[in-house]
Amino acid sequence: MMTKIKKKSKAAKRKRPTLKPTKFTKVIIRGREFDPTLFMNRDLSWLEFNSRVLNEAIDPRTPLLERLRFCDIWRSNHDEFMMKRIGLLFNKIEEGDSRLTLDGKGPTELLYLLRTKVLEQIQTFSNNYAKTLQPELKKQGIELLTWDECSADEQKFLTQYFKDNVFPILTPLAVDSGHPFPFLSNLSKSIGVAIRRPKSKNKDFARVKIPTEIAPWVRLRSPIENAYRFINIEEIIIANLKHLFFGMHIEGTCVFRVTRNAASKSDLEEPEDLMELVEEGIRERKFAPIVRLEYSKGANEWVLNFLKDELELIDEQVYEMPNIASYVKLGALYDVQRPLLKYEKYVPKSIKGFVPNVEADFNIFSAIRKKDYLVHFPYDSFTSTVETFVRTAAEDPKVRAIKIVLYRTDAAGKLVDTLIEAAENGKQVACIVELKARFDEESNIRWATKLEEAGVHVTYGLVDLKTHAKMIVVVRQDHDGIRSYVNIGTGNYNSETSKLYTDYGYFTCRKPIAEEVLEVFNHLTGRSLKNDYKKILVAPFTMFKQFQSHIEKEIEFAKAGKHSEIIAKMNSFEDPELAEALYRASSAGVKITLYIRGFCCIRPGIKGLSDNIKVISIVGRLLEHSRIYYFSNGSSEPFEGKFYIGSADWMHRNLFDRIEVCTPITQKDLVLRLHDYLKLLGSDDRHAWDLKPDGTYLQRTPKNPDEPNSVQQILMKRRYANS
């Protein structure tokens, strides 16, 4: 007879935080006072962003199979939010950190508000799947079945499938006096089982982990041609648990997932080895406290209570998963052959000036010597631009050195292989690999090790500052002397995300820019103390002050009756000092348009304060990722304004805690292209949402519902027309 498990004392369990709404007039952030009524909470604003993502899974204008992918994106975003932001709040509560957020909320109050919002979104997400997506899929001949909906012959087939393909992989783990409660890895999916021996009244717990190697869906034969019938793997396993627990009574089950805390804690001591520090952080994260338990609807109550008790969780950490959409990847169904249920395929186009011509002795460096280039992904090809730039440098006998920052690169490591080839060809290759890129630490350690073993000069960035800049320098012996060719981008050097994220890349060999980019590399590899950059904006040295200065100049132009306008595109906006500067600019009459995809802490449209500020979020097929900044400089002519592109958002972390680079764009045709793009964004009435003063977003209604203005679609058509 199995021994009953001794439970830990109630006193050892996590205490429920007490909700205490805060009353205030000012909050202090980094030693400065701010009026909390002028700002919105970044976490609540982020949940608004994920709600816009969820809307793409709901909107009938989104192709049906693409809506399944947006379901997965919403859930993945949600998981990361729980790991990082909810994890951070639990850290603060347990450490007694009662400091207020920019909008004046304490950790406990905010935790309560976020949970309420999260529960609402989970219900919306689940209703969309059950009441809309699943029925619409069925109409299209794509059925998602439960075990009971399968015929006897199908159940027989699935049982044999289980025995042949699933049973050998699974490892059931019972819990008793000789078998401790198993370790639950982050975001792992398991089935909790209540088992009982024959003639015994005592229940025992067992856990069956569902390995990621097992396909989430199994296709069944269909008598109808081009029809699809699928059943998810959890249904198959639960129906066949008797084979895993032979002779035992199965009293009940519960599909569950746990989420562990991934909020980083600052290390006060400077480590001797950054790689060891990062590796230790990865190990610690695997065993970090659990911040969320998710369980399937209809779960066995005994199993659920056992899990809550064993994991020492409070009710606020427990979330019901109303249906399989909460724990099964729906995007795995995307490969069915139904092109009309997907976006029309788009192939990025090559840049004419970058196509090599051997007979004319013309290559990418010849093109860049003649003029600057601005490439826009994914409308332009990453392969024929950035990858060609690095590959040509690796093979060109006139190239002396290549320097690059890698933050997140593609899984195949194409650029890594090219850099190794360059080193083997005798080039001096220096690569800064940012080991602290969240959730990419392990892959970056692997790339860094591979590069080092091939003879590449590898540094891991700086201990106290994360290196987030996107830079490449190629040093070449041209006929008239040594020349440096530079690429500065807004996004990572990643061939996979370049097809899904909108980003800009700038190619130039302008000496003033190239010299300063080389100085940034020297700071990263040799600890140069240069901090007085004149051309490029470099965080944490000059960027914040320069942005602030440009805003103040626009205020002066407005007061002088001159044209004054600011247009900025970024992922997120939180910095309170820049927000206050924009409030002053708006009050002075400066027209301000902010394209912010993610969270935004500024309040637009407040009479007398932010009447002239518009905030627009575009969430569509492609993830808007580029950062662009325009200041009119007292002129209505775009080419007389100041344009910058780069890696930084207007966030404190980007401006003060990271190495970031933004470059000026001055070539007239490129300036006009950027200005046209920024103005085009404002015409979007398909994927654009307007931020209201209360923090909610309102999706725009198309002027012509049959042909809505989608900026992303317009740019794809333009590239096809020009190719």
TIKOLKOL-961883 format. One line per 5 residues: number of its first residue (from 1); their letters; for each residue x, y negated, z negated of C-alpha. Coordinates in Angstrom, 3 decimals, padded with zeros to 6 digits. Example, Ala and Ser with C-alpha at 12.3 -4.5 7.8 and 13.67 -1.06 7.14 Angstrom:
<atoms>
1	as	012.300:004.500:-007.800 | 013.670:001.060:-007.140
</atoms>
This chain:
<atoms>
1	mmtki	000.000:000.000:000.000 | 001.336:-003.409:000.938 | 002.267:-005.708:-001.919 | 000.432:-008.996:-002.234 | 002.643:-011.966:-001.396
6	kkksk	003.470:-014.288:-004.237 | 002.560:-017.856:-003.342 | 004.607:-020.894:-004.194 | 003.350:-023.212:-006.886 | 000.915:-025.948:-005.931
11	aakrk	003.337:-028.520:-007.340 | 005.867:-027.621:-004.665 | 003.482:-028.520:-001.894 | 003.396:-031.764:000.021 | 001.268:-034.368:-001.722
16	rptlk	-001.554:-036.029:000.146 | -000.709:-039.706:000.777 | -003.081:-042.205:-000.775 | -004.696:-044.642:001.644 | -004.032:-048.218:000.576
21	ptkft	-005.076:-050.833:003.159 | -002.582:-053.682:003.173 | -003.430:-057.362:002.705 | -000.875:-059.883:003.898 | -000.153:-063.196:005.563
26	kviir	003.383:-062.560:006.801 | 005.599:-059.571:007.513 | 009.371:-059.560:007.427 | 011.188:-057.792:010.239 | 014.992:-057.817:010.224
31	grefd	015.047:-060.785:007.866 | 012.577:-062.933:009.825 | 008.951:-063.727:009.035 | 006.250:-063.021:011.625 | 002.498:-063.529:011.689
36	ptlfm	001.076:-059.977:011.953 | -002.181:-061.186:013.514 | -000.249:-062.091:016.670 | 001.004:-058.569:017.329 | -000.391:-055.149:018.071
41	nrdls	000.785:-051.892:016.563 | 003.168:-050.019:018.847 | 001.858:-046.564:017.902 | -001.801:-047.446:018.365 | -000.840:-049.127:021.640
46	wlefn	001.043:-046.002:022.701 | -002.059:-043.899:022.069 | -003.907:-046.323:024.343 | -001.291:-045.556:027.001 | -001.796:-041.809:026.616
51	srvln	-005.523:-042.422:026.891 | -004.854:-043.953:030.317 | -002.913:-040.826:031.244 | -005.873:-038.741:030.075 | -008.132:-040.860:032.256
56	eaidp	-006.244:-039.614:035.326 | -007.254:-036.078:034.275 | -010.863:-037.245:033.974 | -011.185:-039.579:036.979 | -012.941:-037.725:039.848
61	rtpll	-010.872:-039.763:042.339 | -007.800:-037.807:041.221 | -007.518:-034.547:043.235 | -008.762:-031.618:041.166 | -005.511:-029.660:040.817
66	erlrf	-003.616:-032.870:040.073 | -006.016:-033.418:037.176 | -004.735:-030.177:035.661 | -001.206:-031.560:035.805 | -002.302:-034.741:034.067
71	cdiwr	-003.781:-032.547:031.323 | -000.335:-031.062:030.773 | 001.318:-034.504:030.871 | -001.135:-035.805:028.261 | -000.469:-032.840:026.001
76	snhde	003.316:-033.055:026.425 | 003.221:-036.784:025.611 | 001.058:-036.024:022.603 | 003.509:-033.380:021.337 | 006.430:-035.797:021.544
81	fmmkr	004.413:-038.479:019.758 | 003.690:-036.105:016.888 | 007.335:-035.040:016.643 | 008.833:-038.515:016.723 | 006.324:-041.097:015.566
86	igllf	004.163:-039.083:013.156 | 007.345:-037.417:011.931 | 008.800:-040.857:011.228 | 005.731:-041.865:009.213 | 005.953:-038.744:007.067
91	nkiee	009.623:-039.515:006.470 | 008.715:-043.017:005.298 | 005.955:-041.802:003.002 | 008.154:-039.149:001.400 | 011.026:-041.606:000.967
96	gdsrl	008.739:-044.244:-000.573 | 009.435:-046.681:002.268 | 006.498:-049.093:002.120 | 007.788:-051.643:004.630 | 005.102:-052.978:006.941
101	tldgk	005.014:-052.711:010.701 | 005.065:-055.809:012.895 | 001.248:-055.930:012.791 | 001.249:-055.582:008.988 | 000.328:-051.931:008.439
106	gptel	001.831:-049.671:005.792 | 002.834:-046.060:006.606 | -000.165:-044.395:004.925 | -002.743:-046.724:006.455 | -001.180:-046.288:009.882
111	lyllr	-001.082:-042.497:009.522 | -004.827:-042.507:008.820 | -005.600:-044.759:011.808 | -003.451:-042.686:014.160 | -005.047:-039.408:013.077
116	tkvle	-008.507:-040.852:013.707 | -007.473:-041.953:017.201 | -005.750:-038.638:017.941 | -008.835:-036.628:016.946 | -010.964:-038.736:019.287
121	qiqtf	-008.578:-038.087:022.184 | -008.429:-034.348:021.475 | -012.215:-034.185:021.678 | -012.273:-036.173:024.927 | -009.547:-033.949:026.355
126	snnya	-011.413:-030.765:025.393 | -014.777:-031.969:026.661 | -013.234:-032.870:029.999 | -011.853:-029.358:030.399 | -014.967:-027.486:029.267
131	ktlqp	-017.675:-029.660:030.835 | -015.961:-030.933:033.976 | -012.702:-029.298:035.043 | -013.615:-025.658:034.485 | -017.007:-025.928:036.264
136	elkkq	-015.477:-027.878:039.157 | -012.700:-025.314:039.534 | -015.317:-022.580:039.661 | -017.163:-024.440:042.433 | -013.896:-024.443:044.378
141	giell	-013.464:-020.698:043.929 | -010.972:-020.897:041.056 | -012.312:-019.078:037.993 | -010.698:-019.128:034.548 | -012.041:-016.145:032.665
146	twdec	-012.276:-014.855:029.130 | -011.801:-011.167:028.329 | -015.543:-010.627:027.922 | -016.184:-012.127:031.365 | -014.005:-009.476:033.013
151	sadeq	-015.564:-006.294:034.349 | -014.752:-002.901:032.844 | -012.406:-002.145:035.766 | -010.667:-005.497:035.326 | -010.234:-004.901:031.605
156	kfltq	-008.723:-001.519:032.392 | -006.305:-003.131:034.852 | -005.359:-005.823:032.320 | -004.776:-003.282:029.570 | -002.355:-001.451:031.821
161	yfkdn	-000.743:-004.768:032.757 | -000.315:-005.468:029.046 | 001.295:-002.091:028.397 | 003.681:-002.397:031.355 | 004.635:-006.066:031.241
166	vfpil	003.799:-007.597:027.875 | 003.903:-004.917:025.167 | 007.681:-004.243:025.506 | 008.476:-007.947:025.039 | 006.327:-008.665:021.985
171	tplav	007.610:-008.207:018.437 | 004.850:-008.170:015.798 | 006.074:-009.396:012.406 | 004.062:-008.388:009.352 | 004.486:-010.300:006.091
176	dsghp	004.827:-008.430:002.811 | 007.259:-008.115:-000.088 | 009.911:-006.655:002.211 | 009.213:-008.891:005.172 | 009.329:-012.650:004.488
181	fpfls	007.242:-015.163:006.371 | 008.888:-015.556:009.817 | 010.547:-018.713:011.070 | 008.298:-020.704:013.393 | 010.186:-022.626:016.055
186	nlsks	009.031:-026.040:017.231 | 006.024:-025.967:019.576 | 006.163:-022.183:019.734 | 002.825:-020.498:020.302 | 001.788:-017.556:018.150
191	igvai	-001.158:-015.383:017.261 | -001.799:-014.966:013.556 | -003.465:-011.652:012.785 | -005.292:-010.437:009.691 | -004.620:-006.696:009.454
196	rrpks	-005.890:-004.088:006.994 | -004.913:-000.512:006.318 | -007.675:002.080:006.527 | -009.377:002.608:003.125 | -007.787:-000.585:001.775
201	knkdf	-009.601:-003.817:000.937 | -006.461:-005.976:001.037 | -005.642:-008.025:004.099 | -002.147:-008.773:005.252 | -000.803:-011.334:007.670
206	arvki	001.153:-010.625:010.836 | 002.477:-012.949:013.469 | 002.855:-012.245:017.181 | 004.954:-014.868:018.956 | 004.067:-015.451:022.594
211	pteia	007.380:-015.723:024.467 | 007.717:-018.476:027.043 | 009.080:-015.887:029.486 | 005.594:-014.437:029.888 | 003.497:-016.036:032.643
216	pwvrl	000.620:-017.994:031.046 | -001.943:-016.807:033.604 | -002.595:-013.432:035.232 | -004.389:-013.342:038.555 | -007.128:-010.795:039.122
221	rspie	-008.209:-009.436:042.473 | -011.215:-011.135:044.017 | -013.651:-009.637:046.533 | -013.955:-013.071:048.129 | -011.191:-014.210:050.468
226	nayrf	-009.178:-017.232:049.301 | -010.833:-017.114:045.877 | -008.850:-017.080:042.666 | -009.639:-015.425:039.336 | -007.301:-015.987:036.387
231	iniee	-007.185:-015.001:032.737 | -004.776:-016.495:030.237 | -002.233:-014.305:028.477 | -003.551:-015.018:024.960 | -006.879:-013.411:025.861
236	iiian	-005.075:-010.317:027.106 | -002.859:-009.999:024.016 | -005.708:-010.505:021.529 | -007.808:-007.893:023.313 | -004.932:-005.401:023.072
241	lkhlf	-003.656:-006.020:019.537 | -004.678:-002.464:018.611 | -001.693:-001.248:020.637 | 000.673:-003.458:018.621 | -000.837:-002.506:015.243
246	fgmhi	-001.628:001.132:015.862 | -003.969:002.602:013.271 | -004.597:-000.723:011.504 | -007.883:-002.594:011.358 | -007.780:-006.001:013.071
251	egtcv	-009.849:-008.275:010.819 | -009.376:-011.527:012.708 | -007.007:-013.702:014.740 | -005.899:-017.286:015.161 | -003.847:-018.782:017.990
256	frvtr	-001.625:-021.454:016.462 | 001.271:-023.801:017.150 | 003.518:-025.754:014.801 | 005.214:-029.081:015.495 | 008.397:-029.985:013.661
261	naask	009.697:-033.410:012.741 | 012.064:-034.833:015.359 | 012.393:-038.327:013.877 | 016.099:-039.083:013.630 | 017.671:-040.253:010.407
266	sdlee	020.627:-042.618:010.659 | 023.967:-041.293:009.528 | 025.755:-043.875:007.411 | 029.214:-042.346:007.755 | 031.028:-042.544:011.068
271	pedlm	031.717:-038.956:012.180 | 035.115:-037.813:013.332 | 033.606:-035.852:016.233 | 030.468:-037.132:017.965 | 029.772:-033.796:019.654
276	elvee	029.863:-032.011:016.284 | 027.452:-034.605:014.892 | 025.006:-034.107:017.765 | 025.265:-030.316:017.567 | 024.569:-030.480:013.832
281	girer	021.565:-032.709:014.541 | 020.209:-030.139:017.009 | 020.571:-027.390:014.398 | 018.852:-029.499:011.746 | 015.973:-030.314:014.082
286	kfapi	015.257:-026.628:014.594 | 014.591:-026.302:010.866 | 012.989:-029.723:010.335 | 009.777:-030.003:008.283 | 006.512:-029.144:009.970
291	vrley	004.330:-032.185:010.663 | 001.449:-030.495:012.476 | -000.341:-027.159:012.579 | -002.740:-026.566:015.468 | -005.202:-023.697:015.420
296	skgan	-007.712:-022.333:017.922 | -011.419:-022.945:017.540 | -013.178:-020.007:015.903 | -009.980:-018.957:014.138 | -010.245:-016.435:011.337
301	ewvln	-010.647:-018.467:008.147 | -008.446:-016.155:006.071 | -005.596:-016.421:008.607 | -005.906:-020.202:008.813 | -005.884:-020.622:005.029
306	flkde	-002.905:-018.295:004.768 | -000.971:-020.418:007.263 | -001.852:-023.697:005.552 | -000.854:-022.280:002.177 | 002.360:-020.668:003.376
311	lelid	003.446:-023.758:005.316 | 002.418:-026.053:002.424 | 000.424:-028.415:004.599 | -002.234:-030.950:003.730 | -005.463:-031.251:005.697
316	eqvye	-004.209:-034.363:007.512 | -001.539:-032.221:009.174 | -003.954:-029.641:010.544 | -005.685:-030.025:013.926 | -008.195:-027.797:015.671
321	mpnia	-007.559:-026.850:019.309 | -011.131:-026.775:020.711 | -010.310:-024.667:023.783 | -007.460:-023.118:025.740 | -006.589:-026.397:027.470
326	syvkl	-004.970:-027.413:024.175 | -002.430:-024.602:024.225 | -002.213:-023.117:027.737 | -000.348:-024.848:030.578 | -002.934:-025.664:033.202
331	galyd	-000.310:-026.932:035.633 | 000.736:-023.308:036.143 | -002.400:-022.987:038.289 | -001.206:-025.759:040.607 | 000.445:-023.362:043.058
336	vqrpl	-002.829:-021.993:044.419 | -003.068:-022.599:048.154 | -005.568:-025.439:048.149 | -003.843:-028.471:049.739 | -007.095:-030.473:049.842
341	lkyek	-007.228:-030.334:046.033 | -003.781:-031.945:045.735 | -002.152:-035.242:046.605 | -001.022:-035.492:050.197 | 002.621:-034.493:050.304
346	yvpks	005.130:-037.330:050.474 | 008.747:-036.922:051.572 | 011.146:-039.731:050.511 | 012.707:-041.537:053.467 | 016.360:-042.111:054.278
351	ikgfv	017.881:-045.590:054.436 | 018.997:-046.249:057.998 | 022.145:-048.083:057.018 | 023.280:-045.165:054.844 | 023.142:-042.498:057.555
356	pnvea	026.791:-041.640:058.372 | 028.073:-041.991:061.935 | 031.359:-040.133:062.419 | 031.931:-041.361:065.979 | 031.624:-045.007:064.939
361	dfnif	033.729:-044.420:061.808 | 030.765:-045.734:059.834 | 029.824:-044.509:056.378 | 028.021:-045.708:053.273 | 030.956:-047.931:052.233
366	sairk	030.947:-049.658:055.615 | 027.263:-050.406:055.112 | 027.723:-051.833:051.610 | 030.622:-054.056:052.781 | 028.251:-055.717:055.253
371	kdylv	025.428:-056.402:052.789 | 023.828:-055.392:049.498 | 021.196:-052.658:049.469 | 018.168:-052.195:047.238 | 016.583:-048.744:047.261
376	hfpyd	013.195:-047.948:045.768 | 012.540:-044.408:044.575 | 010.679:-042.225:045.351 | 009.718:-044.131:048.504 | 013.412:-044.058:049.465
381	sftst	015.425:-040.871:049.207 | 017.643:-040.378:046.157 | 019.556:-037.689:048.037 | 020.460:-039.899:051.017 | 021.447:-042.849:048.807
386	vetfv	022.820:-042.149:045.320 | 023.838:-038.546:045.949 | 025.335:-039.489:049.326 | 027.215:-042.363:047.656 | 028.857:-040.025:045.137
391	rtaae	029.356:-037.152:047.583 | 030.995:-039.419:050.173 | 033.272:-040.793:047.458 | 034.253:-037.268:046.412 | 035.258:-036.370:049.973
396	dpkvr	036.712:-039.693:051.183 | 040.557:-039.631:051.053 | 040.569:-043.417:050.593 | 038.651:-043.235:047.312 | 040.872:-043.500:044.250
401	aikiv	038.408:-043.298:041.340 | 034.776:-042.642:040.427 | 033.168:-043.787:037.169 | 029.618:-042.904:036.133 | 027.226:-042.881:033.172
406	lyrtd	025.048:-039.781:032.840 | 022.080:-040.075:030.481 | 019.683:-037.446:031.816 | 020.577:-035.608:035.000 | 018.756:-032.839:036.856
411	aagkl	018.791:-029.244:035.683 | 020.723:-028.090:038.757 | 023.540:-030.537:037.984 | 024.103:-031.644:041.590 | 025.975:-034.793:040.595
416	vdtli	027.991:-032.845:038.040 | 029.157:-030.435:040.738 | 030.045:-033.346:043.020 | 032.090:-035.021:040.273 | 033.966:-031.776:039.705
421	eaaen	034.655:-031.558:043.437 | 035.981:-035.124:043.350 | 038.357:-034.256:040.499 | 039.548:-031.199:042.431 | 040.199:-033.502:045.411
426	gkqva	042.555:-035.579:043.299 | 040.268:-038.486:042.419 | 040.371:-040.104:039.000 | 036.915:-039.274:037.657 | 035.577:-040.744:034.419
431	civel	032.160:-039.740:033.144 | 030.343:-041.108:030.110 | 027.883:-038.433:028.998 | 025.425:-039.751:026.428 | 025.104:-036.871:023.993
436	karfd	022.405:-038.640:021.972 | 019.775:-038.627:024.767 | 016.756:-037.362:022.807 | 015.733:-033.772:023.647 | 018.471:-033.570:026.307
441	eesni	021.366:-033.192:023.869 | 021.962:-029.510:024.569 | 022.019:-029.862:028.351 | 024.278:-032.933:028.095 | 026.705:-031.038:025.855
446	rwatk	026.746:-028.283:028.467 | 027.465:-030.742:031.309 | 030.138:-032.523:029.278 | 031.905:-029.247:028.560 | 031.733:-028.179:032.216
451	leeag	033.156:-031.514:033.378 | 035.967:-031.466:030.818 | 036.973:-027.948:031.830 | 037.248:-029.160:035.443 | 039.618:-031.991:034.512
456	vhvty	037.143:-034.871:034.492 | 037.792:-037.594:031.909 | 034.723:-037.280:029.679 | 033.706:-039.551:026.836 | 030.549:-039.187:024.793
461	glvdl	029.517:-042.799:024.481 | 029.656:-044.730:021.215 | 028.666:-043.531:017.765 | 026.677:-046.614:016.795 | 025.225:-047.521:020.212
466	kthak	023.409:-045.238:022.630 | 024.637:-045.684:026.215 | 021.523:-046.147:028.329 | 022.947:-048.182:031.240 | 022.723:-046.701:034.758
471	mivvv	026.044:-047.431:036.494 | 028.381:-045.921:039.065 | 031.639:-047.437:040.316 | 033.636:-046.105:043.248 | 037.130:-047.589:043.638
476	rqdhd	038.354:-047.374:047.234 | 041.481:-048.339:049.152 | 040.060:-050.350:052.037 | 042.110:-051.786:054.897 | 042.261:-055.160:053.144
481	girsy	042.964:-053.899:049.629 | 041.348:-052.122:046.655 | 037.606:-052.660:046.482 | 035.016:-051.480:043.951 | 031.596:-050.331:045.108
486	vnigt	028.857:-050.393:042.490 | 025.453:-048.870:041.924 | 023.266:-050.232:039.107 | 019.882:-048.617:038.562 | 016.730:-048.806:036.511
491	gnyns	016.399:-045.031:036.088 | 018.438:-041.922:035.447 | 020.631:-040.253:038.035 | 018.267:-037.327:038.334 | 017.112:-035.906:041.677
496	etskl	014.049:-034.303:040.071 | 012.608:-037.365:038.314 | 013.525:-039.587:041.288 | 010.621:-037.920:043.122 | 008.159:-038.673:040.324
501	ytdyg	009.347:-041.977:038.776 | 009.397:-045.361:040.484 | 012.875:-046.852:040.079 | 015.225:-049.247:041.828 | 018.882:-048.819:042.657
506	yftcr	021.202:-051.641:043.728 | 024.352:-051.133:045.824 | 026.933:-053.901:046.113 | 030.643:-054.574:046.323 | 030.399:-058.192:045.168
511	kpiae	033.590:-058.790:043.243 | 032.143:-060.745:040.265 | 029.610:-057.981:039.557 | 032.034:-055.111:040.164 | 034.638:-056.622:037.849
516	evlev	032.157:-056.955:034.999 | 030.778:-053.443:035.484 | 034.357:-052.154:035.232 | 034.696:-054.116:031.982 | 031.620:-052.326:030.606
521	fnhlt	033.214:-048.987:031.456 | 036.397:-050.112:029.683 | 034.309:-050.931:026.609 | 032.775:-047.452:026.692 | 035.984:-045.512:027.262
526	grslk	038.687:-047.712:025.755 | 036.873:-049.881:023.212 | 037.492:-053.155:025.072 | 036.138:-056.053:023.018 | 034.963:-058.166:025.965
531	ndykk	031.520:-059.595:025.269 | 031.286:-062.766:027.371 | 029.789:-061.418:030.584 | 028.893:-064.157:033.070 | 027.106:-062.377:035.916
536	ilvap	025.480:-059.224:034.604 | 023.392:-059.029:031.444 | 024.874:-056.599:028.950 | 023.237:-055.453:025.722 | 023.936:-055.829:022.884
541	ftmfk	026.184:-058.784:023.855 | 024.525:-061.226:026.253 | 021.209:-059.760:027.376 | 018.884:-060.960:024.626 | 020.307:-064.492:024.600
546	qfqsh	020.113:-064.744:028.386 | 016.491:-063.584:028.520 | 015.629:-065.987:025.729 | 017.454:-068.799:027.542 | 015.558:-068.129:030.786
551	iekei	012.229:-068.284:028.921 | 013.212:-071.590:027.278 | 014.183:-073.024:030.675 | 010.762:-072.096:032.070 | 009.215:-074.006:029.142
556	efaka	011.304:-077.044:030.059 | 010.234:-076.787:033.718 | 006.563:-076.573:032.673 | 006.873:-079.661:030.465 | 008.542:-081.508:033.353
561	gkhse	005.642:-080.652:035.658 | 007.697:-078.265:037.796 | 006.708:-074.780:038.924 | 007.134:-072.379:036.018 | 006.459:-068.652:036.155
566	iiakm	007.700:-065.440:034.558 | 006.979:-061.978:035.930 | 008.416:-058.987:034.092 | 007.964:-055.273:034.714 | 009.024:-052.751:032.099
571	nsfed	008.002:-049.580:030.309 | 007.368:-050.999:026.832 | 007.477:-054.345:025.030 | 008.001:-054.715:021.299 | 010.647:-057.329:020.533
576	pelae	008.910:-059.972:018.350 | 011.347:-062.814:019.081 | 010.870:-062.553:022.834 | 007.127:-062.255:022.235 | 007.168:-065.498:020.248
581	alyra	009.163:-067.155:023.033 | 006.503:-066.059:025.536 | 003.778:-067.450:023.272 | 005.587:-070.800:023.301 | 005.953:-070.585:027.077
586	ssagv	002.274:-069.809:027.529 | 001.298:-072.727:025.294 | 003.506:-074.990:027.442 | 001.709:-073.864:030.597 | 004.102:-071.230:031.985
591	kitly	002.261:-068.586:034.009 | 003.310:-065.165:032.678 | 002.492:-061.769:034.174 | 003.742:-058.645:032.418 | 003.515:-055.216:034.067
596	irgfc	003.939:-052.848:031.134 | 003.115:-049.193:031.693 | 003.421:-048.033:028.071 | 002.860:-049.717:024.736 | 002.771:-053.486:024.343
601	cirpg	002.782:-055.457:021.090 | 001.988:-058.900:022.518 | -001.626:-060.143:022.526 | -002.655:-061.807:025.812 | -005.585:-064.134:026.333
606	ikgls	-005.698:-065.823:022.916 | -007.010:-069.361:023.380 | -004.344:-071.978:022.782 | -001.608:-069.366:022.361 | -001.492:-066.809:025.156
611	dnikv	-004.110:-068.039:027.667 | -001.475:-067.895:030.405 | -000.269:-064.369:029.639 | -001.623:-061.387:031.582 | -000.608:-057.823:030.731
616	isivg	-001.284:-055.118:033.320 | -000.586:-051.394:033.012 | -000.409:-049.190:036.102 | -000.807:-045.456:035.481 | -001.100:-043.300:038.571
621	rlleh	000.451:-040.522:040.612 | 003.974:-041.811:039.989 | 005.347:-042.879:036.633 | 006.140:-046.594:036.796 | 009.666:-046.750:035.372
626	sriyy	011.513:-049.664:036.998 | 012.522:-052.759:035.018 | 012.389:-056.055:036.933 | 012.602:-059.605:035.568 | 011.784:-062.786:037.496
631	fsngs	012.064:-066.397:036.329 | 010.925:-069.041:038.836 | 013.676:-071.489:037.840 | 011.476:-074.533:038.544 | 010.721:-073.586:042.153
636	sepfe	007.831:-071.901:043.933 | 010.313:-070.484:046.460 | 011.159:-066.918:045.330 | 014.755:-067.045:046.607 | 015.451:-069.999:044.311
641	gkfyi	014.343:-068.015:041.255 | 016.300:-065.632:039.043 | 015.802:-061.899:039.598 | 017.257:-059.056:037.535 | 016.848:-055.292:037.605
646	gsadw	018.303:-052.847:035.119 | 017.891:-050.237:032.440 | 016.462:-052.271:029.539 | 012.939:-052.807:028.285 | 012.131:-055.714:025.979
651	mhrnl	012.543:-053.532:022.921 | 014.805:-054.215:019.954 | 016.503:-050.855:020.497 | 017.341:-051.736:024.117 | 018.508:-055.256:023.356
656	fdrie	020.536:-054.586:020.202 | 021.088:-050.843:019.653 | 022.088:-049.651:023.128 | 024.514:-050.354:025.922 | 022.250:-051.651:028.685
661	vctpi	022.999:-053.435:031.940 | 020.809:-055.643:034.135 | 022.185:-057.080:037.351 | 021.170:-060.252:039.173 | 019.762:-059.836:042.688
666	tqkdl	020.691:-062.807:044.875 | 020.689:-061.635:048.503 | 017.696:-063.395:050.087 | 016.040:-060.401:051.790 | 016.264:-058.344:048.601
671	vlrlh	014.881:-061.198:046.503 | 011.896:-061.501:048.847 | 011.335:-057.738:048.689 | 011.259:-057.797:044.888 | 008.953:-060.806:044.812
676	dylkl	006.601:-059.180:047.321 | 006.542:-056.019:045.201 | 005.767:-057.889:041.981 | 002.921:-059.758:043.661 | 001.634:-056.551:045.256
681	lgsdd	001.394:-054.923:041.826 | -001.105:-057.592:040.822 | -003.461:-056.560:043.642 | -003.794:-052.951:042.447 | -007.404:-052.082:041.645
686	rhawd	-007.094:-048.295:041.660 | -004.596:-047.570:038.873 | -004.344:-050.951:037.129 | -005.639:-051.680:033.623 | -005.858:-055.134:032.008
691	lkpdg	-004.921:-055.520:028.345 | -007.472:-057.364:026.200 | -006.667:-059.441:023.075 | -008.014:-056.687:020.797 | -005.551:-054.109:022.138
696	tylqr	-007.971:-052.198:024.348 | -007.497:-051.803:028.105 | -010.082:-052.228:030.846 | -009.608:-050.385:034.119 | -010.130:-052.528:037.194
701	tpknp	-013.081:-051.911:039.497 | -012.088:-051.757:043.193 | -013.445:-054.497:045.414 | -013.888:-051.822:048.070 | -014.553:-048.457:046.344
706	depns	-014.000:-046.578:049.630 | -010.515:-048.080:050.060 | -009.150:-049.140:046.679 | -005.801:-050.920:046.533 | -003.280:-048.421:045.185
711	vqqil	000.190:-049.991:045.233 | 001.847:-046.601:045.175 | -000.177:-045.412:048.165 | 000.445:-048.673:050.044 | 004.226:-048.329:049.597
716	mkrry	004.179:-044.719:050.773 | 002.334:-045.752:053.940 | 004.774:-048.628:054.502 | 007.776:-046.325:054.303 | 006.177:-043.901:056.758
721	ans	005.487:-046.788:059.139 | 009.062:-048.110:058.885 | 010.856:-044.753:059.091
</atoms>
